[in-house]
Amino acid sequence: MIIWAAIALALLVTGITILAGRGTIPANGLIGIRTPAVQRTSTTWTVGHRAATPTLVTLSAVALVVGTVAFFATRQSTGDTADFVGLGLFAVDLIGIIAAALRANSAARRDLR
């Protein structure tokens, strides 16, 4: 189901961000927030991910609650309704991820000063 995929995306991105903010995942070109300011140094990498963490934790909580409620609410309806809700959750994920990346970039830029 699309709803569960949207929830999984939010949880995965949040988990990666938390691990990168703790220094468990070092700066790399594959996963994590990859703006130029965040990737500049290992310190900006950590600072940026720490700054993004609250936004993504909130995103995950919202996705989990809304997604679970929507799943049970649309269980008896056609697949189209559940798919529509799942696509809406993906849109919320995208907005939250962009907001977190902007926050991380801003924190990393401040750290460079």
N, C-alpha and C positions, 0 to 999 in steps of 0.2 A: 504494500500500500504506500501511496505517496505520502500520507501523513507521517508514517513511521520513518520514512526516508528523510523528511524534513527535520524531524526530531533528532535523528541520528546525525545529520549534518551539523546542527547546532551543538550537540554534545561533543562531537569530534573536534570541531574548530575550537571550542572552549577548552577541551582537554589539551590540545596542542599548545594553545596560548598559555595556559597555566604552567605546563612543563617548560616552555621556553622562558617564561618569566622567572622560573626558579633556577634556570641555567642548565636544566637537564637536557634540553635540546639546544645545541649550539647554533650560532648563525650559519645559515646555509641557503642555497638557492632553490630548495625544493619545497619545504613546508615552513609555515609560520608567516608572519606579516613581513612582506618583502618590499617595503618602500625604501628609497635610497637613504633616508635619514635613519631608519631603523637598522638597516644593514651596515651602516658606516663602521661601527665598532662593536665589540662584544658588550660593552656597557650600554650603548644605545639599543642594542638588541633586547637586553634584559629590561631596561627602563621602558621601552615601548610596549613590550608584551605585558609587563606589570600594569601599565596604564590602561591597556585594552581589556584586561581581565574582568573588571567589574561590569563593563558593558556586555561582555559575552556570557558571563554567569547569569545576568538578568535575561539575556536572550534565551539561554538554555532553559531557564525556569519557565519563562513565558511559553516557549515552544512545547515543553513537556506538559504543562498544565492544559494549555489550549488544545494541543494536539490530542491528548488523551480524552479530554471532554468531547472534542469534535469526533474522534473515532467512535466513541460510544453513542454519540448523538446521531451519527450518520450510518450506524451499523445496519439499520433496517431499510435505509433508503437505497436508491440506485447508486451504482458506482460513480456516476457523474458528480453527485454531490460530494462524496468523499474526495474525489480527485480535485474538485474545485477548492475545497478546504485545504487540501495538501499543497496545491499550487500557491494558495494564499500564504501558507506557512513558509514556503520557500521564499516568497517575496519578503516576508518579515525577516527571515534568515539573512537574505541579501542586504537589506537595509541595516540590520544590526552589525553584520560583518563590515560593511563600509564605514559605519559610525565608529566601530572599534579600531579600524585601520587608521582613520583620521585622527582619532585620539592618540593612538600609538605614535603616529608620525609627528604630531605636535609635541608630545612628551620627549621623543628622541631629539627633535630639533632644539628644544629648550635645554636638553642635557649637553648639546654640542657647544652651547654658548659659554 
